[in-house]
Amino acid sequence: MTSIPGPPAMGVAVGTMVIAGICGSASGGLGIAAPLLGPVFLAKGISAEAIMRIMAIASSSLDSLPHNGYIVTVTNGICNETHKDAYGPVFKLTVVIPFLATILSVILFTLMPNLP
């Protein structure tokens, strides 16, 4: 994840997304990714503020894949919907939109690295 071609901010985003997706949790993925990837990308010249903002946005993009316990609980247990019927709208809202926000954050922090 630390040697992905492209801007270093892309590596931060992809690494965080993959770890959060594997964990099935944005906070769990962020808790694992920050101490592992943070120092590597600080050494590559990205500011700590940019790294944490990109990580915070990216961690919420793949965390709600179908194996996420919260998604299963809400769709099946609370809403009484089948996973097959409910996951389409959930995917659009919790995966596609945060993924687009992650792409936007990578572009902005690459073009304007001194953003607050």
C-alpha positions, -999 to +999 in steps of 0.1 A: +000+000+000+029+023+006+042+021-030+011+025-050+018+045-082+004+080-082+004+107-056+012+097-020-023+108-009-037+079-031-017+054-010-031+068+022-066+065+009-063+031-007-045+016+023-071+029+047-100+018+026-086-017+022-079-021+060-113-007+069-130-031+044-112-061+058-122-051+093-157-042+083-154-012+106-144+024+099-132+030+134-114-003+136-098+002+102-087+037+111-073+025+144-052+000+126-043+021+095-033+053+114-003+040+133+009+018+104+005+041+075+008+075+092+045+075+098+053+062+063+034+089+046+046+116+070+081+106+058+069+110+022+061+147+029+023+147+035+012+168+064-003+150+094-035+170+090-040+159+054-032+123+063-058+122+091-085+139+070-079+115+041-079+085+064-111+097+082-130+100+049-115+069+033-122+046+063-159+050+058-159+039+021-155+002+023-164-005+059-200-013+051-195-041+026-220-070+030-200-086+058-204-056+081-222-067+113-240-034+117-254-036+081-266-071+087-282-062+121-300-031+107-313-047+075-323-081+089-330-074+126-344-039+128-359-033+093-370-068+087-357-067+052-337-094+034-301-086+029-305-091-009-333-065-011-319-039+013-282-039+004-285-020-030-296+013-015-273+009+015-243+003-009-250+035-028-253+055+004-225+040+024-199+029-002-203+049-034-208+084-019-178+080+006-157+066-022-164+097-043-156+119-013-123+100-009-114+107-045-122+143-041-101+146-009-071+129-026-074+154-055-077+184-033-049+175-010-027+167-040-034+199-057-034+221-026-013+203+001-015+233+025-052+230+030-062+233+067 
